[in-house]
């Protein structure tokens, strides 16, 4: 008899945990998405400052930033999970989900260009990186 009460209690806790996770997940997904985008923005900013002459050019920093941009770009499609467009404060546009194919096409192009940026940054050539 005790085993069935314990089993029932564990099942109730498990179900409650699943419900809690399901309710918390969209907001957590938005935060994760924002972290990816902030990571990308921060690294784009670092390279931009160097290329504009607002910071001294440092090939190692440029490469590290370009590699981080390429890594973040690969995360973009998965960062925009379904039903998270209005889950908490977000600047994500509704057209991402209403035109998913267009979004994934752009995400693929971003990934391609970010990989090219990382490849160019490895050469350490500021002029090539600016192009």
Phi and psi in radians as a Rosetta constraint file:
Dihedral C 1 N 2 CA 2 C 2 CIRCULARHARMONIC -1.087 0.35
Dihedral N 2 CA 2 C 2 N 3 CIRCULARHARMONIC -0.650 0.35
Dihedral C 2 N 3 CA 3 C 3 CIRCULARHARMONIC -1.074 0.35
Dihedral N 3 CA 3 C 3 N 4 CIRCULARHARMONIC -0.718 0.35
Dihedral C 3 N 4 CA 4 C 4 CIRCULARHARMONIC -1.175 0.35
Dihedral N 4 CA 4 C 4 N 5 CIRCULARHARMONIC -0.622 0.35
Dihedral C 4 N 5 CA 5 C 5 CIRCULARHARMONIC -1.161 0.35
Dihedral N 5 CA 5 C 5 N 6 CIRCULARHARMONIC -0.741 0.35
Dihedral C 5 N 6 CA 6 C 6 CIRCULARHARMONIC -1.112 0.35
Dihedral N 6 CA 6 C 6 N 7 CIRCULARHARMONIC -0.780 0.35
Dihedral C 6 N 7 CA 7 C 7 CIRCULARHARMONIC -1.075 0.35
Dihedral N 7 CA 7 C 7 N 8 CIRCULARHARMONIC -0.772 0.35
Dihedral C 7 N 8 CA 8 C 8 CIRCULARHARMONIC -1.102 0.35
Dihedral N 8 CA 8 C 8 N 9 CIRCULARHARMONIC -0.723 0.35
Dihedral C 8 N 9 CA 9 C 9 CIRCULARHARMONIC -1.122 0.35
Dihedral N 9 CA 9 C 9 N 10 CIRCULARHARMONIC -0.770 0.35
Dihedral C 9 N 10 CA 10 C 10 CIRCULARHARMONIC -1.115 0.35
Dihedral N 10 CA 10 C 10 N 11 CIRCULARHARMONIC -0.697 0.35
Dihedral C 10 N 11 CA 11 C 11 CIRCULARHARMONIC -1.107 0.35
Dihedral N 11 CA 11 C 11 N 12 CIRCULARHARMONIC -0.731 0.35
Dihedral C 11 N 12 CA 12 C 12 CIRCULARHARMONIC -1.120 0.35
Dihedral N 12 CA 12 C 12 N 13 CIRCULARHARMONIC -0.731 0.35
Dihedral C 12 N 13 CA 13 C 13 CIRCULARHARMONIC -1.119 0.35
Dihedral N 13 CA 13 C 13 N 14 CIRCULARHARMONIC -0.760 0.35
Dihedral C 13 N 14 CA 14 C 14 CIRCULARHARMONIC -1.087 0.35
Dihedral N 14 CA 14 C 14 N 15 CIRCULARHARMONIC -0.805 0.35
Dihedral C 14 N 15 CA 15 C 15 CIRCULARHARMONIC -1.116 0.35
Dihedral N 15 CA 15 C 15 N 16 CIRCULARHARMONIC -0.762 0.35
Dihedral C 15 N 16 CA 16 C 16 CIRCULARHARMONIC -1.049 0.35
Dihedral N 16 CA 16 C 16 N 17 CIRCULARHARMONIC -0.702 0.35
Dihedral C 16 N 17 CA 17 C 17 CIRCULARHARMONIC -1.126 0.35
Dihedral N 17 CA 17 C 17 N 18 CIRCULARHARMONIC -0.714 0.35
Dihedral C 17 N 18 CA 18 C 18 CIRCULARHARMONIC -1.125 0.35
Dihedral N 18 CA 18 C 18 N 19 CIRCULARHARMONIC -0.755 0.35
Dihedral C 18 N 19 CA 19 C 19 CIRCULARHARMONIC -1.096 0.35
Dihedral N 19 CA 19 C 19 N 20 CIRCULARHARMONIC -0.754 0.35
Dihedral C 19 N 20 CA 20 C 20 CIRCULARHARMONIC -1.082 0.35
Dihedral N 20 CA 20 C 20 N 21 CIRCULARHARMONIC -0.786 0.35
Dihedral C 20 N 21 CA 21 C 21 CIRCULARHARMONIC -1.090 0.35
Dihedral N 21 CA 21 C 21 N 22 CIRCULARHARMONIC -0.743 0.35
Dihedral C 21 N 22 CA 22 C 22 CIRCULARHARMONIC -1.088 0.35
Dihedral N 22 CA 22 C 22 N 23 CIRCULARHARMONIC -0.638 0.35
Dihedral C 22 N 23 CA 23 C 23 CIRCULARHARMONIC -1.305 0.35
Dihedral N 23 CA 23 C 23 N 24 CIRCULARHARMONIC -0.608 0.35
Dihedral C 23 N 24 CA 24 C 24 CIRCULARHARMONIC -1.433 0.35
Dihedral N 24 CA 24 C 24 N 25 CIRCULARHARMONIC -0.402 0.35
Dihedral C 24 N 25 CA 25 C 25 CIRCULARHARMONIC -1.023 0.35
Dihedral N 25 CA 25 C 25 N 26 CIRCULARHARMONIC -0.839 0.35
Dihedral C 25 N 26 CA 26 C 26 CIRCULARHARMONIC -1.015 0.35
Dihedral N 26 CA 26 C 26 N 27 CIRCULARHARMONIC -0.762 0.35
Dihedral C 26 N 27 CA 27 C 27 CIRCULARHARMONIC -1.134 0.35
Dihedral N 27 CA 27 C 27 N 28 CIRCULARHARMONIC -0.680 0.35
Dihedral C 27 N 28 CA 28 C 28 CIRCULARHARMONIC -1.143 0.35
Dihedral N 28 CA 28 C 28 N 29 CIRCULARHARMONIC -0.660 0.35
Dihedral C 28 N 29 CA 29 C 29 CIRCULARHARMONIC -1.104 0.35
Dihedral N 29 CA 29 C 29 N 30 CIRCULARHARMONIC -0.692 0.35
Dihedral C 29 N 30 CA 30 C 30 CIRCULARHARMONIC -1.108 0.35
Dihedral N 30 CA 30 C 30 N 31 CIRCULARHARMONIC -0.774 0.35
Dihedral C 30 N 31 CA 31 C 31 CIRCULARHARMONIC -1.091 0.35
Dihedral N 31 CA 31 C 31 N 32 CIRCULARHARMONIC -0.712 0.35
Dihedral C 31 N 32 CA 32 C 32 CIRCULARHARMONIC -1.137 0.35
Dihedral N 32 CA 32 C 32 N 33 CIRCULARHARMONIC -0.739 0.35
Dihedral C 32 N 33 CA 33 C 33 CIRCULARHARMONIC -1.080 0.35
Dihedral N 33 CA 33 C 33 N 34 CIRCULARHARMONIC -0.777 0.35
Dihedral C 33 N 34 CA 34 C 34 CIRCULARHARMONIC -1.103 0.35
Dihedral N 34 CA 34 C 34 N 35 CIRCULARHARMONIC -0.623 0.35
Dihedral C 34 N 35 CA 35 C 35 CIRCULARHARMONIC -1.118 0.35
Dihedral N 35 CA 35 C 35 N 36 CIRCULARHARMONIC -0.721 0.35
Dihedral C 35 N 36 CA 36 C 36 CIRCULARHARMONIC -1.085 0.35
Dihedral N 36 CA 36 C 36 N 37 CIRCULARHARMONIC -0.803 0.35
Dihedral C 36 N 37 CA 37 C 37 CIRCULARHARMONIC -1.191 0.35
Dihedral N 37 CA 37 C 37 N 38 CIRCULARHARMONIC -0.650 0.35
Dihedral C 37 N 38 CA 38 C 38 CIRCULARHARMONIC -1.162 0.35
Dihedral N 38 CA 38 C 38 N 39 CIRCULARHARMONIC -0.678 0.35
Dihedral C 38 N 39 CA 39 C 39 CIRCULARHARMONIC -1.044 0.35
Dihedral N 39 CA 39 C 39 N 40 CIRCULARHARMONIC -0.817 0.35
Dihedral C 39 N 40 CA 40 C 40 CIRCULARHARMONIC -1.116 0.35
Dihedral N 40 CA 40 C 40 N 41 CIRCULARHARMONIC -0.819 0.35
Dihedral C 40 N 41 CA 41 C 41 CIRCULARHARMONIC -1.057 0.35
Dihedral N 41 CA 41 C 41 N 42 CIRCULARHARMONIC -0.731 0.35
Dihedral C 41 N 42 CA 42 C 42 CIRCULARHARMONIC -1.064 0.35
Dihedral N 42 CA 42 C 42 N 43 CIRCULARHARMONIC -0.755 0.35
Dihedral C 42 N 43 CA 43 C 43 CIRCULARHARMONIC -1.300 0.35
Dihedral N 43 CA 43 C 43 N 44 CIRCULARHARMONIC -0.607 0.35
Dihedral C 43 N 44 CA 44 C 44 CIRCULARHARMONIC -1.088 0.35
Dihedral N 44 CA 44 C 44 N 45 CIRCULARHARMONIC -0.736 0.35
Dihedral C 44 N 45 CA 45 C 45 CIRCULARHARMONIC -1.068 0.35
Dihedral N 45 CA 45 C 45 N 46 CIRCULARHARMONIC -0.700 0.35
Dihedral C 45 N 46 CA 46 C 46 CIRCULARHARMONIC -1.106 0.35
Dihedral N 46 CA 46 C 46 N 47 CIRCULARHARMONIC -0.761 0.35
Dihedral C 46 N 47 CA 47 C 47 CIRCULARHARMONIC -1.202 0.35
Dihedral N 47 CA 47 C 47 N 48 CIRCULARHARMONIC -0.742 0.35
Dihedral C 47 N 48 CA 48 C 48 CIRCULARHARMONIC -1.033 0.35
Dihedral N 48 CA 48 C 48 N 49 CIRCULARHARMONIC -0.772 0.35
Dihedral C 48 N 49 CA 49 C 49 CIRCULARHARMONIC -1.046 0.35
Dihedral N 49 CA 49 C 49 N 50 CIRCULARHARMONIC -0.716 0.35
Dihedral C 49 N 50 CA 50 C 50 CIRCULARHARMONIC -1.161 0.35
Dihedral N 50 CA 50 C 50 N 51 CIRCULARHARMONIC -0.745 0.35
Dihedral C 50 N 51 CA 51 C 51 CIRCULARHARMONIC -1.241 0.35
Dihedral N 51 CA 51 C 51 N 52 CIRCULARHARMONIC -0.484 0.35
Dihedral C 51 N 52 CA 52 C 52 CIRCULARHARMONIC -1.482 0.35
Dihedral N 52 CA 52 C 52 N 53 CIRCULARHARMONIC -0.092 0.35
Dihedral C 52 N 53 CA 53 C 53 CIRCULARHARMONIC 1.419 0.35
Dihedral N 53 CA 53 C 53 N 54 CIRCULARHARMONIC 0.212 0.35
Dihedral C 53 N 54 CA 54 C 54 CIRCULARHARMONIC -1.425 0.35
Dihedral N 54 CA 54 C 54 N 55 CIRCULARHARMONIC -0.221 0.35
Dihedral C 54 N 55 CA 55 C 55 CIRCULARHARMONIC -2.530 0.35
Dihedral N 55 CA 55 C 55 N 56 CIRCULARHARMONIC 2.603 0.35
Dihedral C 55 N 56 CA 56 C 56 CIRCULARHARMONIC -1.111 0.35
Dihedral N 56 CA 56 C 56 N 57 CIRCULARHARMONIC 2.489 0.35
Dihedral C 56 N 57 CA 57 C 57 CIRCULARHARMONIC -1.232 0.35
Dihedral N 57 CA 57 C 57 N 58 CIRCULARHARMONIC 2.268 0.35
Dihedral C 57 N 58 CA 58 C 58 CIRCULARHARMONIC -2.320 0.35
Dihedral N 58 CA 58 C 58 N 59 CIRCULARHARMONIC 1.887 0.35
Dihedral C 58 N 59 CA 59 C 59 CIRCULARHARMONIC -1.024 0.35
Dihedral N 59 CA 59 C 59 N 60 CIRCULARHARMONIC -0.648 0.35
Dihedral C 59 N 60 CA 60 C 60 CIRCULARHARMONIC -1.176 0.35
Dihedral N 60 CA 60 C 60 N 61 CIRCULARHARMONIC -0.720 0.35
Dihedral C 60 N 61 CA 61 C 61 CIRCULARHARMONIC -1.169 0.35
Dihedral N 61 CA 61 C 61 N 62 CIRCULARHARMONIC -0.725 0.35
Dihedral C 61 N 62 CA 62 C 62 CIRCULARHARMONIC -1.063 0.35
Dihedral N 62 CA 62 C 62 N 63 CIRCULARHARMONIC -0.759 0.35
Dihedral C 62 N 63 CA 63 C 63 CIRCULARHARMONIC -1.146 0.35
Dihedral N 63 CA 63 C 63 N 64 CIRCULARHARMONIC -0.789 0.35
Dihedral C 63 N 64 CA 64 C 64 CIRCULARHARMONIC -1.065 0.35
Dihedral N 64 CA 64 C 64 N 65 CIRCULARHARMONIC -0.743 0.35
Dihedral C 64 N 65 CA 65 C 65 CIRCULARHARMONIC -1.158 0.35
Dihedral N 65 CA 65 C 65 N 66 CIRCULARHARMONIC -0.757 0.35
Dihedral C 65 N 66 CA 66 C 66 CIRCULARHARMONIC -1.134 0.35
Dihedral N 66 CA 66 C 66 N 67 CIRCULARHARMONIC -0.698 0.35
Dihedral C 66 N 67 CA 67 C 67 CIRCULARHARMONIC -1.106 0.35
Dihedral N 67 CA 67 C 67 N 68 CIRCULARHARMONIC -0.689 0.35
Dihedral C 67 N 68 CA 68 C 68 CIRCULARHARMONIC -1.173 0.35
Dihedral N 68 CA 68 C 68 N 69 CIRCULARHARMONIC -0.658 0.35
Dihedral C 68 N 69 CA 69 C 69 CIRCULARHARMONIC -1.088 0.35
Dihedral N 69 CA 69 C 69 N 70 CIRCULARHARMONIC -0.798 0.35
Dihedral C 69 N 70 CA 70 C 70 CIRCULARHARMONIC -1.095 0.35
Dihedral N 70 CA 70 C 70 N 71 CIRCULARHARMONIC -0.702 0.35
Dihedral C 70 N 71 CA 71 C 71 CIRCULARHARMONIC -1.169 0.35
Dihedral N 71 CA 71 C 71 N 72 CIRCULARHARMONIC -0.730 0.35
Dihedral C 71 N 72 CA 72 C 72 CIRCULARHARMONIC -1.168 0.35
Dihedral N 72 CA 72 C 72 N 73 CIRCULARHARMONIC -0.669 0.35
Dihedral C 72 N 73 CA 73 C 73 CIRCULARHARMONIC -1.045 0.35
Dihedral N 73 CA 73 C 73 N 74 CIRCULARHARMONIC -0.604 0.35
Dihedral C 73 N 74 CA 74 C 74 CIRCULARHARMONIC -1.168 0.35
Dihedral N 74 CA 74 C 74 N 75 CIRCULARHARMONIC -0.437 0.35
Dihedral C 74 N 75 CA 75 C 75 CIRCULARHARMONIC -1.490 0.35
Dihedral N 75 CA 75 C 75 N 76 CIRCULARHARMONIC -0.235 0.35
Dihedral C 75 N 76 CA 76 C 76 CIRCULARHARMONIC -1.003 0.35
Dihedral N 76 CA 76 C 76 N 77 CIRCULARHARMONIC -0.914 0.35
Dihedral C 76 N 77 CA 77 C 77 CIRCULARHARMONIC -1.013 0.35
Dihedral N 77 CA 77 C 77 N 78 CIRCULARHARMONIC -0.722 0.35
Dihedral C 77 N 78 CA 78 C 78 CIRCULARHARMONIC -1.277 0.35
Dihedral N 78 CA 78 C 78 N 79 CIRCULARHARMONIC -0.371 0.35
Dihedral C 78 N 79 CA 79 C 79 CIRCULARHARMONIC -1.286 0.35
Dihedral N 79 CA 79 C 79 N 80 CIRCULARHARMONIC -0.367 0.35
Dihedral C 79 N 80 CA 80 C 80 CIRCULARHARMONIC -1.787 0.35
Dihedral N 80 CA 80 C 80 N 81 CIRCULARHARMONIC 1.328 0.35
Dihedral C 80 N 81 CA 81 C 81 CIRCULARHARMONIC -1.298 0.35
Dihedral N 81 CA 81 C 81 N 82 CIRCULARHARMONIC 2.662 0.35
Dihedral C 81 N 82 CA 82 C 82 CIRCULARHARMONIC -1.011 0.35
Dihedral N 82 CA 82 C 82 N 83 CIRCULARHARMONIC 2.592 0.35
Dihedral C 82 N 83 CA 83 C 83 CIRCULARHARMONIC 1.108 0.35
Dihedral N 83 CA 83 C 83 N 84 CIRCULARHARMONIC 0.474 0.35
Dihedral C 83 N 84 CA 84 C 84 CIRCULARHARMONIC -2.070 0.35
Dihedral N 84 CA 84 C 84 N 85 CIRCULARHARMONIC 0.122 0.35
Dihedral C 84 N 85 CA 85 C 85 CIRCULARHARMONIC -1.158 0.35
Dihedral N 85 CA 85 C 85 N 86 CIRCULARHARMONIC -0.480 0.35
Dihedral C 85 N 86 CA 86 C 86 CIRCULARHARMONIC -2.163 0.35
Dihedral N 86 CA 86 C 86 N 87 CIRCULARHARMONIC 0.416 0.35
Dihedral C 86 N 87 CA 87 C 87 CIRCULARHARMONIC -1.615 0.35
Dihedral N 87 CA 87 C 87 N 88 CIRCULARHARMONIC 1.485 0.35
Dihedral C 87 N 88 CA 88 C 88 CIRCULARHARMONIC 1.575 0.35
Dihedral N 88 CA 88 C 88 N 89 CIRCULARHARMONIC 3.108 0.35
Dihedral C 88 N 89 CA 89 C 89 CIRCULARHARMONIC -1.160 0.35
Dihedral N 89 CA 89 C 89 N 90 CIRCULARHARMONIC 2.174 0.35
Dihedral C 89 N 90 CA 90 C 90 CIRCULARHARMONIC -2.655 0.35
Dihedral N 90 CA 90 C 90 N 91 CIRCULARHARMONIC 2.624 0.35
Dihedral C 90 N 91 CA 91 C 91 CIRCULARHARMONIC -1.786 0.35
Dihedral N 91 CA 91 C 91 N 92 CIRCULARHARMONIC 0.084 0.35
Dihedral C 91 N 92 CA 92 C 92 CIRCULARHARMONIC -1.126 0.35
Dihedral N 92 CA 92 C 92 N 93 CIRCULARHARMONIC 2.357 0.35
Dihedral C 92 N 93 CA 93 C 93 CIRCULARHARMONIC -1.450 0.35
Dihedral N 93 CA 93 C 93 N 94 CIRCULARHARMONIC 2.523 0.35
Dihedral C 93 N 94 CA 94 C 94 CIRCULARHARMONIC -1.069 0.35
Dihedral N 94 CA 94 C 94 N 95 CIRCULARHARMONIC -0.442 0.35
Dihedral C 94 N 95 CA 95 C 95 CIRCULARHARMONIC -1.151 0.35
Dihedral N 95 CA 95 C 95 N 96 CIRCULARHARMONIC -0.308 0.35
Dihedral C 95 N 96 CA 96 C 96 CIRCULARHARMONIC -1.010 0.35
Dihedral N 96 CA 96 C 96 N 97 CIRCULARHARMONIC -0.811 0.35
Dihedral C 96 N 97 CA 97 C 97 CIRCULARHARMONIC -1.512 0.35
Dihedral N 97 CA 97 C 97 N 98 CIRCULARHARMONIC -0.515 0.35
Dihedral C 97 N 98 CA 98 C 98 CIRCULARHARMONIC -1.355 0.35
Dihedral N 98 CA 98 C 98 N 99 CIRCULARHARMONIC -0.388 0.35
Dihedral C 98 N 99 CA 99 C 99 CIRCULARHARMONIC -2.240 0.35
Dihedral N 99 CA 99 C 99 N 100 CIRCULARHARMONIC 1.108 0.35
Dihedral C 99 N 100 CA 100 C 100 CIRCULARHARMONIC -1.015 0.35
Dihedral N 100 CA 100 C 100 N 101 CIRCULARHARMONIC -0.721 0.35
Dihedral C 100 N 101 CA 101 C 101 CIRCULARHARMONIC -1.092 0.35
Dihedral N 101 CA 101 C 101 N 102 CIRCULARHARMONIC -0.734 0.35
Dihedral C 101 N 102 CA 102 C 102 CIRCULARHARMONIC -1.083 0.35
Dihedral N 102 CA 102 C 102 N 103 CIRCULARHARMONIC -0.706 0.35
Dihedral C 102 N 103 CA 103 C 103 CIRCULARHARMONIC -1.126 0.35
Dihedral N 103 CA 103 C 103 N 104 CIRCULARHARMONIC -0.817 0.35
Dihedral C 103 N 104 CA 104 C 104 CIRCULARHARMONIC -1.164 0.35
Dihedral N 104 CA 104 C 104 N 105 CIRCULARHARMONIC -0.561 0.35
Dihedral C 104 N 105 CA 105 C 105 CIRCULARHARMONIC -1.084 0.35
Dihedral N 105 CA 105 C 105 N 106 CIRCULARHARMONIC -0.789 0.35
Dihedral C 105 N 106 CA 106 C 106 CIRCULARHARMONIC -1.179 0.35
Dihedral N 106 CA 106 C 106 N 107 CIRCULARHARMONIC -0.650 0.35
Dihedral C 106 N 107 CA 107 C 107 CIRCULARHARMONIC -1.131 0.35
Dihedral N 107 CA 107 C 107 N 108 CIRCULARHARMONIC -0.664 0.35
Dihedral C 107 N 108 CA 108 C 108 CIRCULARHARMONIC -1.138 0.35
Dihedral N 108 CA 108 C 108 N 109 CIRCULARHARMONIC -0.745 0.35
Dihedral C 108 N 109 CA 109 C 109 CIRCULARHARMONIC -1.106 0.35
Dihedral N 109 CA 109 C 109 N 110 CIRCULARHARMONIC -0.694 0.35
Dihedral C 109 N 110 CA 110 C 110 CIRCULARHARMONIC -1.060 0.35
Dihedral N 110 CA 110 C 110 N 111 CIRCULARHARMONIC -0.785 0.35
Dihedral C 110 N 111 CA 111 C 111 CIRCULARHARMONIC -1.058 0.35
Dihedral N 111 CA 111 C 111 N 112 CIRCULARHARMONIC -0.777 0.35
Dihedral C 111 N 112 CA 112 C 112 CIRCULARHARMONIC -1.075 0.35
Dihedral N 112 CA 112 C 112 N 113 CIRCULARHARMONIC -0.859 0.35
Dihedral C 112 N 113 CA 113 C 113 CIRCULARHARMONIC -1.195 0.35
Dihedral N 113 CA 113 C 113 N 114 CIRCULARHARMONIC -0.638 0.35
Dihedral C 113 N 114 CA 114 C 114 CIRCULARHARMONIC -1.139 0.35
Dihedral N 114 CA 114 C 114 N 115 CIRCULARHARMONIC -0.658 0.35
Dihedral C 114 N 115 CA 115 C 115 CIRCULARHARMONIC -1.143 0.35
Dihedral N 115 CA 115 C 115 N 116 CIRCULARHARMONIC -0.688 0.35
Dihedral C 115 N 116 CA 116 C 116 CIRCULARHARMONIC -1.105 0.35
Dihedral N 116 CA 116 C 116 N 117 CIRCULARHARMONIC -0.740 0.35
Dihedral C 116 N 117 CA 117 C 117 CIRCULARHARMONIC -1.029 0.35
Dihedral N 117 CA 117 C 117 N 118 CIRCULARHARMONIC -0.790 0.35
Dihedral C 117 N 118 CA 118 C 118 CIRCULARHARMONIC -1.098 0.35
Dihedral N 118 CA 118 C 118 N 119 CIRCULARHARMONIC -0.697 0.35
Dihedral C 118 N 119 CA 119 C 119 CIRCULARHARMONIC -1.107 0.35
Dihedral N 119 CA 119 C 119 N 120 CIRCULARHARMONIC -0.754 0.35
Dihedral C 119 N 120 CA 120 C 120 CIRCULARHARMONIC -1.175 0.35
Dihedral N 120 CA 120 C 120 N 121 CIRCULARHARMONIC -0.695 0.35
Dihedral C 120 N 121 CA 121 C 121 CIRCULARHARMONIC -1.077 0.35
Dihedral N 121 CA 121 C 121 N 122 CIRCULARHARMONIC -0.548 0.35
Dihedral C 121 N 122 CA 122 C 122 CIRCULARHARMONIC -1.089 0.35
Dihedral N 122 CA 122 C 122 N 123 CIRCULARHARMONIC -0.429 0.35
Dihedral C 122 N 123 CA 123 C 123 CIRCULARHARMONIC -1.329 0.35
Dihedral N 123 CA 123 C 123 N 124 CIRCULARHARMONIC -0.337 0.35
Dihedral C 123 N 124 CA 124 C 124 CIRCULARHARMONIC 1.318 0.35
Dihedral N 124 CA 124 C 124 N 125 CIRCULARHARMONIC 0.205 0.35
Dihedral C 124 N 125 CA 125 C 125 CIRCULARHARMONIC -1.648 0.35
Dihedral N 125 CA 125 C 125 N 126 CIRCULARHARMONIC 1.920 0.35
Dihedral C 125 N 126 CA 126 C 126 CIRCULARHARMONIC -1.072 0.35
Dihedral N 126 CA 126 C 126 N 127 CIRCULARHARMONIC -0.733 0.35
Dihedral C 126 N 127 CA 127 C 127 CIRCULARHARMONIC -1.121 0.35
Dihedral N 127 CA 127 C 127 N 128 CIRCULARHARMONIC -0.731 0.35
Dihedral C 127 N 128 CA 128 C 128 CIRCULARHARMONIC -1.152 0.35
Dihedral N 128 CA 128 C 128 N 129 CIRCULARHARMONIC -0.647 0.35
Dihedral C 128 N 129 CA 129 C 129 CIRCULARHARMONIC -1.170 0.35
Dihedral N 129 CA 129 C 129 N 130 CIRCULARHARMONIC -0.661 0.35
Dihedral C 129 N 130 CA 130 C 130 CIRCULARHARMONIC -1.105 0.35
Dihedral N 130 CA 130 C 130 N 131 CIRCULARHARMONIC -0.572 0.35
